[in-house]
Amino acid sequence: MLPANWKATELGEIAKFSSGGTPSKENAGFWGGVHPWITAKDLKQHYLKKSIDTLTDAGLANTKLAPAGASLILVRGMTLLKDFPVGYVTRPMSFNQDIKALIPEKEVDGLFLSFFLASQKEKMRQLVSIAGHGTGRLDTESIKSFPVNLPSLGEQKKIAKILSTWDQAISTTERLLANSQQQKKALMQQLLAGKTRFSKFEGEWRHSSLSSIVEVIISPVDKKSECGEVAVNLCNYTDVYKNNYITSRIKFMNATAKETEIEKYFLKKGDVIITKDSETPGDIAISALVSEELNNVLCGYHLAILRPNKNLVDSDFLNFLFSLPITRYYFFTLATGATRFGLSIGGIKNAHFNMPSLEEQKRIAQVLTVANSEIEILQQKLACLKQEKKALMQQLLTGKRRVKVDES
């Protein structure tokens, strides 16, 4: 049912459509200036303020401009097979031929229109056809006939203002999160390399082989095994790749294994698990910490358990140490293989690190854990803000929730 004082119309009735273009790539004088030129790779942001590629004055003269307040939508490209990108033009901008500009008519608020388009991603993708070379394509006439329930201009502006306020909160949280992540990265580089020390700790760090501070355990249990007698939960490569911490909240794979062979492969609290082989060299030695007691969870075949000697090494410290890019690169240099790169048990055991005392390890891990907690809180806040905005968009843009408009 159409909300009171709203009217049923179509996109082609409330916006003018304009096509973009590309200045000659052969003319270097067109490129590298100060004017933004929007392509699909710039539509990852809703508010368009700058672009990856830019034009000179001469280049700009060979394109069409979308005015501030227009919406840019992708109408051709592989991205349409999985998404429908929408951008709001904050200042006049040129754009390429894979994009259409929707310029709002007089009684249409441009920001409202951009939010409406963004809320219709799934329905728009249903209109996408596949071109002969496999890319997605949106037919202009199909877009123009797309139905819109349009409130009054005053209500459009109020809705757009509310949603833009949520966007500001999301943007602020994203900046805080990025700053916290950068601060943690700097802390890790300083503390884990001994470049910054806490005042009470002195003396040289101990040069240790991994085998002298942990027990290295390689599990033979594979998810494809069918010879087992006991049902178990299997912690596999993906579980470690996607999580910093292994907890009971993870949905582990069901597997079977011979009861007489699996006892030492069950994961214990404090174990650090690393990926020991991969088709991608950069994905070797990714780590995750078993941060709580688990019930009947077995380590999978493509992983290695590093079980710390609690008198010599702190589990949290070891997990943070493996999170350093320099540590990952170190293990990459130890890997062998042609199509699949892997670490031998000998290579893992013989790896060497400079280790502080156990007390200093715990102090370092404590500081980095606090930094982690701050990041997790911001990540949760950001996820909530995005989810709440999504729900609010669905209500406001359909008229299920109405806003009070000041008629003056």
ABEGO torsion letter per residue (X at the ends): XBBBGBBBBBAAAABBBBBBBBBBAABAAABGBABBBBBAAAAABABBABBABBBBAAAAAABBBBBBGBBBBBABEAAAAABBBBBBBABBBBBBAABBBBBBBAABBAAAAAAAAAAAAAAAAAABBBBAAGBBBBBAAAAAABBBBBBBAAAAAAAAAAAAAAAAAAAAAAAAAAAAAAAAAAAAAAAAAGABBBAABBEBBBBBBAAAABBBBBBABBAABAABABBBBBBBAAAAAABABBBAABBBBBBBBBAAAAAAABBBBGBBBBBABBABAAABGBBBBBABBBBGBBBBAABBBBBBBAAABBAAAAAAAAABAAAAAAAAAABBEAABBBBBAAAAAABBBBBBBAAAAAAAAAAAAAAAAAAAAAAAAAAAAAAAAAAAAAAAAAGABBBBBBAX
